[in-house]
Amino acid sequence: QALNTSYFAFFFSFFNISVFMSQKIKECKEALKNNDVAGAAAKILKCLEKQENIPLSIAVTGETGSGKSTFVNAFRGIDDDEDERAAPTGCVETTMKVTPYPHPKYPNVTLWDLPGIGTTNFPADKYLKHVGFEKFDFFIIISAGRFRENDVKLAREIQKMKKKFYFVRSKIDADLENEKKRKKNFDAEKTLKCIKEDCIQGLQKQGIEAPQVFLVSNFELHLYDFSLLHETLERELPDHKKNALLFAMPNISREIINKKKEAFQAQIKYHAGLSALVAGVPVPGLSTTVDLSMMVTVISKYVDGFGLDKSSLQRLAGSTGVTYEDLVAVIKSPLALNKLTVDLLLKVITQIGSAVAMALSFTATYKILSFFLNELADDAQRVFEKALGLDTAV
């Protein structure tokens, strides 16, 4: 009884209790008092799932032709033309109402494509009420050129509502290409600096203090300021929402892959603790069955998070010009690509020479999850480097 209670305290030391209904905590305590370890374990598992499914709502707005729909698709890892889940794009305004686009792998993260304020009959303050500003965690205001009066008016109203907003200058790749054709002594770094300074100064003249401006190419997210945008959002989001953003981010840098690995690693002790708790249930074979099923779920999240599933690799091949076969060739883990099952996991565990499949425990579960996390994270780095034509040695 004392051991079970200590496990309960261990688990809930992880959480910000305000995230969970106090009733759920009472239910767990009651189950442990009644020596219902299985019931307590099930409730703790629900709490873990709830923690992993904290909602994040991102509003994306901008004038006609700014590239906001393309940004929504790029962030979600979806092709503009070939995926029925894509936000419609075009040179005319295609978004006439507030439209939610859930992330395909992380449905708790939703990007909301908003109609450009210039296409509505609402002034800025009424526009925010019209789109339901209260449901958004922050706003991204996109422009393909200089930010205009409508963008500034909207930013001011967002500020009044005490919400965060960020300016994204899209199509920066096209700007650079045009400048390169126009100038003999073209310097990409200087051009980028000039564009950003011009945007900032223009916004400051219109009354926006210290505007945060990011230069982005929707087709090459690994270039320019998209990583900086992620770092800024992560820094300014509440702690309990940071992982929701991180896991939904495309793998556009080594740093993001490493951050995902660290976030996954931090969760392992709680899954391993759950394994130990289930081991206390007096049902023969239950612990091994639950542990293997739980590990299949967790490792599948690693595969998805690192973009090592077939659909992600195919899209990466299409966007980079590196063949799918070449990307697959640098992957070493047998758990990538294929649909993970208990039988496959058990087979791989046996092949790596571990007897833990016969007697799983806190330590064994921790070691297995850590092993596969490291292996898949290394694969993700190799795929990223192969896609960009970098050195693939890990």
C-alpha positions as CSV (number, residue, x, y, z in Angstrom):
1,Q,0.0,0.0,0.0
2,A,2.8,2.4,1.0
3,L,4.7,1.5,-2.3
4,N,1.6,2.2,-4.4
5,T,1.0,5.6,-2.7
6,S,4.6,6.6,-3.3
7,Y,4.2,5.8,-7.0
8,F,1.1,8.0,-7.1
9,A,3.1,10.9,-5.5
10,F,5.9,10.3,-8.0
11,F,3.6,10.5,-11.0
12,F,1.8,13.7,-10.0
13,S,5.0,15.5,-9.1
14,F,5.4,15.7,-12.9
15,F,2.2,17.6,-13.6
16,N,1.0,21.1,-13.2
17,I,-2.0,20.1,-11.1
18,S,-4.0,23.0,-12.4
19,V,-4.2,21.3,-15.8
20,F,-6.2,18.4,-14.3
21,M,-9.6,18.3,-12.7
22,S,-9.2,17.8,-9.0
23,Q,-11.9,15.1,-9.3
24,K,-9.4,12.9,-11.3
25,I,-6.8,13.2,-8.6
26,K,-9.4,12.2,-6.0
27,E,-10.4,9.2,-8.1
28,C,-6.7,8.0,-8.2
29,K,-6.3,8.4,-4.5
30,E,-9.5,6.5,-3.8
31,A,-8.4,3.7,-6.1
32,L,-5.1,3.3,-4.3
33,K,-6.8,3.4,-0.9
34,N,-9.0,0.5,-2.0
35,N,-5.8,-1.3,-3.3
36,D,-7.2,-1.0,-6.8
37,V,-3.8,-0.7,-8.5
38,A,-5.1,-1.5,-11.9
39,G,-7.7,1.3,-11.6
40,A,-5.2,3.8,-10.4
41,A,-2.8,2.8,-13.3
42,A,-5.6,3.4,-15.8
43,K,-6.4,6.8,-14.4
44,I,-2.7,7.8,-14.4
45,L,-2.5,6.7,-18.0
46,K,-5.4,8.9,-18.9
47,C,-3.6,11.8,-17.2
48,L,-0.5,11.1,-19.2
49,E,-2.6,11.1,-22.4
50,K,-4.3,14.3,-21.4
51,Q,-0.9,16.0,-20.8
52,E,0.2,14.9,-24.3
53,N,-3.0,16.3,-25.9
54,I,-3.0,19.8,-24.5
55,P,-4.6,22.0,-27.2
56,L,-2.7,24.7,-29.1
57,S,-4.6,27.0,-31.4
58,I,-2.6,29.2,-33.9
59,A,-4.4,31.9,-35.9
60,V,-2.8,32.7,-39.3
61,T,-4.0,35.8,-41.1
62,G,-2.9,38.2,-43.8
63,E,-4.1,39.9,-47.0
64,T,-4.9,38.3,-50.3
65,G,-2.0,36.5,-51.9
66,S,0.2,36.8,-48.8
67,G,0.8,33.0,-48.6
68,K,-1.0,32.3,-45.4
69,S,-2.7,29.1,-46.6
70,T,0.6,27.8,-48.0
71,F,2.2,28.6,-44.6
72,V,-0.6,26.6,-42.8
73,N,0.1,23.7,-45.1
74,A,3.9,23.9,-44.8
75,F,3.7,24.0,-41.0
76,R,1.5,20.9,-41.0
77,G,3.7,19.0,-43.4
78,I,1.1,18.8,-46.1
79,D,1.3,19.3,-49.9
80,D,-0.7,22.2,-51.2
81,D,-1.9,20.4,-54.3
82,E,-1.9,16.7,-53.5
83,D,-3.5,16.3,-50.1
84,E,-7.2,16.7,-49.5
85,R,-6.5,18.0,-46.0
86,A,-4.6,21.0,-47.4
87,A,-5.8,24.6,-47.0
88,P,-6.8,25.8,-50.5
89,T,-4.3,28.2,-52.0
90,G,-4.4,30.6,-54.9
91,C,-3.7,34.2,-56.0
92,V,-7.2,35.3,-55.0
93,E,-8.6,35.2,-51.5
94,T,-9.6,31.6,-50.9
95,T,-10.4,31.9,-47.2
96,M,-13.7,33.5,-46.7
97,K,-14.4,32.2,-43.2
98,V,-12.5,31.0,-40.2
99,T,-11.3,27.5,-41.1
100,P,-9.6,25.0,-38.7
101,Y,-6.8,22.8,-40.0
102,P,-5.7,20.2,-37.4
103,H,-2.1,18.9,-37.6
104,P,-2.3,15.4,-39.3
105,K,-0.2,13.8,-36.6
106,Y,-1.0,16.0,-33.6
107,P,-4.7,16.9,-33.8
108,N,-4.5,18.8,-30.5
109,V,-2.5,21.4,-32.5
110,T,-4.8,23.4,-34.9
111,L,-3.8,26.2,-37.3
112,W,-6.8,28.4,-38.1
113,D,-6.8,30.0,-41.5
114,L,-8.5,33.4,-41.1
115,P,-9.9,35.6,-43.9
116,G,-7.7,38.6,-44.6
117,I,-9.0,41.6,-42.7
118,G,-9.1,43.5,-46.0
119,T,-11.6,41.1,-47.5
120,T,-14.2,41.5,-44.7
121,N,-16.5,44.3,-43.9
122,F,-15.4,44.4,-40.3
123,P,-13.1,47.0,-38.7
124,A,-10.1,45.6,-36.8
125,D,-11.8,45.4,-33.4
126,K,-15.0,43.8,-34.8
127,Y,-12.9,41.5,-36.9
128,L,-11.3,39.9,-33.9
129,K,-14.7,39.3,-32.3
130,H,-15.9,37.9,-35.6
131,V,-13.1,35.3,-35.8
132,G,-13.4,34.5,-32.1
133,F,-10.0,35.8,-30.9
134,E,-10.4,34.2,-27.4
135,K,-9.8,30.7,-28.7
136,F,-6.3,31.4,-30.2
137,D,-3.1,31.2,-28.3
138,F,-1.3,33.6,-30.6
139,F,-1.6,35.2,-34.0
140,I,0.7,35.1,-37.0
141,I,0.2,38.0,-39.4
142,I,1.6,37.2,-42.8
143,S,2.6,39.5,-45.7
144,A,4.3,38.9,-49.0
145,G,5.7,42.5,-49.0
146,R,5.6,45.5,-46.6
147,F,3.1,45.2,-43.8
148,R,0.1,47.4,-44.5
149,E,-2.3,49.5,-42.6
150,N,-4.7,46.7,-42.0
151,D,-2.0,44.5,-40.6
152,V,-1.0,47.3,-38.1
153,K,-4.6,47.9,-37.1
154,L,-5.1,44.3,-36.5
155,A,-1.9,44.0,-34.4
156,R,-3.0,46.9,-32.2
157,E,-6.3,45.3,-31.5
158,I,-4.7,41.9,-30.8
159,Q,-2.4,43.8,-28.3
160,K,-5.4,45.3,-26.6
161,M,-6.9,41.8,-26.2
162,K,-3.6,40.9,-24.5
163,K,-2.7,38.2,-27.0
164,K,0.7,37.6,-28.7
165,F,1.2,38.4,-32.4
166,Y,4.1,37.9,-34.8
167,F,4.8,39.3,-38.2
168,V,6.0,36.8,-40.9
169,R,7.3,38.1,-44.2
170,S,6.6,35.2,-46.6
171,K,8.0,34.4,-50.1
172,I,11.4,35.6,-49.1
173,D,13.0,33.1,-51.5
174,A,11.2,35.0,-54.4
175,D,12.4,38.3,-53.0
176,L,16.0,37.1,-53.0
177,E,15.7,35.7,-56.5
178,N,14.4,38.9,-57.9
179,E,17.1,40.9,-56.1
180,K,19.7,38.6,-57.5
181,K,18.5,39.3,-61.1
182,R,18.4,43.0,-60.5
183,K,21.9,43.5,-58.9
184,K,25.3,42.6,-60.1
185,N,26.9,42.6,-56.7
186,F,24.2,40.6,-55.0
187,D,24.8,39.7,-51.3
188,A,22.0,37.5,-49.8
189,E,22.9,38.3,-46.2
190,K,22.8,42.0,-46.7
191,T,19.6,41.7,-48.7
192,L,17.9,39.8,-45.9
193,K,19.1,42.3,-43.3
194,C,17.7,45.2,-45.4
195,I,14.4,43.5,-45.9
196,K,14.0,42.8,-42.2
197,E,15.1,46.3,-41.2
198,D,12.7,47.8,-43.8
199,C,9.8,45.8,-42.3
200,I,10.6,46.7,-38.7
201,Q,11.0,50.4,-39.5
202,G,7.8,50.5,-41.5
203,L,5.9,48.9,-38.6
204,Q,7.5,51.3,-36.0
205,K,6.5,54.3,-38.1
206,Q,2.9,53.0,-37.8
207,G,3.1,52.8,-34.1
208,I,4.1,49.2,-33.4
209,E,6.8,49.1,-30.7
210,A,9.6,46.5,-31.0
211,P,7.8,44.4,-33.7
212,Q,8.9,40.8,-34.0
213,V,9.5,40.1,-37.7
214,F,10.5,36.8,-39.3
215,L,11.5,36.2,-42.9
216,V,10.2,32.8,-44.1
217,S,10.1,30.7,-47.3
218,N,7.1,28.4,-47.1
219,F,8.9,26.0,-49.5
220,E,12.2,25.9,-47.6
221,L,11.4,26.1,-43.9
222,H,14.9,25.1,-42.9
223,L,16.2,28.4,-44.3
224,Y,15.9,32.0,-43.0
225,D,13.9,32.7,-39.8
226,F,11.6,29.8,-39.4
227,S,13.8,28.2,-36.7
228,L,14.0,31.6,-34.9
229,L,10.2,31.9,-35.1
230,H,9.9,28.5,-33.4
231,E,12.4,29.5,-30.7
232,T,10.5,32.7,-30.0
233,L,7.1,31.0,-29.9
234,E,8.5,28.3,-27.6
235,R,10.0,31.0,-25.3
236,E,6.8,33.0,-25.0
237,L,4.3,30.1,-24.7
238,P,3.1,28.9,-21.3
239,D,5.2,25.9,-20.1
240,H,2.4,23.4,-20.5
241,K,1.9,24.2,-24.2
242,K,5.6,24.1,-25.3
243,N,5.7,20.4,-26.1
244,A,2.5,20.7,-28.2
245,L,4.3,23.2,-30.4
246,L,7.6,21.3,-30.5
247,F,6.2,18.0,-31.5
248,A,4.0,19.6,-34.3
249,M,7.0,21.4,-35.7
250,P,8.6,20.0,-38.9
251,N,12.1,18.7,-38.6
252,I,13.8,21.7,-40.2
253,S,17.0,21.7,-38.1
254,R,19.2,19.5,-36.0
255,E,18.3,21.6,-33.0
256,I,14.6,20.8,-33.3
257,I,15.3,17.1,-33.6
258,N,17.5,17.3,-30.5
259,K,14.8,19.2,-28.6
260,K,12.2,16.5,-29.5
261,K,14.5,13.8,-28.3
262,E,15.0,15.6,-25.0
263,A,11.3,16.1,-24.6
264,F,10.6,12.4,-25.4
265,Q,13.4,11.4,-23.0
266,A,11.9,13.4,-20.2
267,Q,8.7,11.4,-20.5
268,I,10.3,8.0,-20.3
269,K,10.5,7.8,-16.5
270,Y,6.7,8.3,-16.3
271,H,6.0,5.5,-18.7
272,A,8.5,3.3,-16.9
273,G,6.9,4.2,-13.6
274,L,3.5,3.2,-14.9
275,S,5.1,-0.1,-15.9
276,A,6.3,-0.6,-12.4
277,L,2.8,0.2,-11.0
278,V,1.1,-2.2,-13.3
279,A,3.5,-4.9,-12.2
280,G,1.9,-4.7,-8.8
281,V,-1.4,-6.0,-10.2
282,P,-1.8,-9.7,-9.3
283,V,-2.8,-11.0,-12.7
284,P,-0.3,-13.3,-14.4
285,G,1.1,-11.9,-17.7
286,L,-0.8,-8.6,-17.4
287,S,2.4,-6.5,-16.8
288,T,4.1,-7.8,-19.9
289,T,1.0,-7.4,-22.1
290,V,0.4,-3.8,-20.9
291,D,4.1,-2.8,-21.1
292,L,4.5,-4.1,-24.6
293,S,1.3,-2.4,-25.8
294,M,2.3,0.9,-24.1
295,M,5.8,0.8,-25.6
296,V,4.3,0.2,-29.1
297,T,2.2,3.4,-28.6
298,V,5.2,5.4,-27.3
299,I,7.7,4.3,-29.9
300,S,5.1,4.9,-32.7
301,K,5.1,8.5,-31.4
302,Y,8.8,8.7,-31.7
303,V,8.6,7.5,-35.4
304,D,5.9,10.1,-36.2
305,G,7.6,12.9,-34.2
306,F,10.9,12.3,-36.1
307,G,9.2,12.0,-39.5
308,L,10.4,8.5,-40.1
309,D,7.0,7.2,-41.3
310,K,6.6,6.4,-45.0
311,S,4.3,9.4,-45.8
312,S,6.7,11.9,-44.2
313,L,9.7,10.5,-46.0
314,Q,7.8,10.5,-49.3
315,R,6.9,14.2,-48.8
316,L,10.5,15.0,-47.9
317,A,11.7,13.3,-51.0
318,G,9.3,15.3,-53.1
319,S,10.2,18.6,-51.6
320,T,14.0,18.1,-51.6
321,G,14.7,16.2,-54.8
322,V,16.5,13.4,-52.8
323,T,14.9,10.1,-53.7
324,Y,12.8,8.2,-51.2
325,E,15.1,5.2,-51.6
326,D,18.1,7.3,-50.7
327,L,16.4,8.7,-47.6
328,V,15.4,5.2,-46.5
329,A,19.0,3.9,-47.1
330,V,20.4,6.0,-44.1
331,I,17.8,4.6,-41.7
332,K,19.1,1.9,-39.4
333,S,16.2,1.2,-37.0
334,P,13.9,-1.7,-37.9
335,L,11.1,0.1,-36.2
336,A,10.9,3.0,-38.7
337,L,8.7,2.9,-41.8
338,N,6.8,-0.2,-40.8
339,K,3.5,-0.1,-38.8
340,L,4.7,-1.0,-35.3
341,T,3.1,-4.0,-33.6
342,V,3.6,-5.9,-30.4
343,D,5.0,-8.9,-32.4
344,L,7.5,-6.7,-34.3
345,L,8.6,-5.0,-31.1
346,L,9.0,-8.3,-29.3
347,K,11.0,-9.7,-32.2
348,V,13.4,-6.7,-32.3
349,I,13.8,-6.7,-28.5
350,T,14.8,-10.4,-28.7
351,Q,17.2,-9.7,-31.5
352,I,19.1,-7.1,-29.5
353,G,19.7,-9.8,-26.9
354,S,17.4,-8.7,-24.1
355,A,15.4,-11.0,-21.9
356,V,13.2,-8.1,-20.7
357,A,10.3,-9.3,-22.8
358,M,9.9,-12.1,-20.2
359,A,10.0,-9.8,-17.1
360,L,9.5,-6.1,-17.8
361,S,10.1,-3.6,-15.0
362,F,10.8,0.1,-14.4
363,T,14.4,-0.3,-15.3
364,A,13.9,-2.6,-18.3
365,T,11.1,-0.4,-19.7
366,Y,13.3,2.7,-19.2
367,K,16.2,1.1,-20.9
368,I,14.2,-0.2,-23.9
369,L,12.5,3.1,-24.6
370,S,15.7,5.0,-24.2
371,F,17.5,2.6,-26.6
372,F,14.9,3.0,-29.3
373,L,14.6,6.7,-28.8
374,N,18.3,7.2,-29.3
375,E,18.3,5.0,-32.4
376,L,15.3,6.8,-34.0
377,A,16.7,10.2,-33.2
378,D,20.0,9.3,-34.9
379,D,18.0,8.1,-37.9
380,A,16.1,11.4,-38.0
381,Q,19.4,13.3,-38.0
382,R,20.8,11.2,-40.8
383,V,17.6,11.7,-42.9
384,F,17.7,15.4,-42.3
385,E,21.3,15.6,-43.4
386,K,20.8,13.4,-46.4
387,A,17.9,15.5,-47.5
388,L,20.0,18.7,-47.4
389,G,23.1,17.1,-48.9
390,L,25.1,17.3,-45.7
391,D,27.5,14.9,-44.1
392,T,25.4,12.0,-42.9
393,A,27.9,10.6,-40.4
394,V,26.4,10.2,-36.9
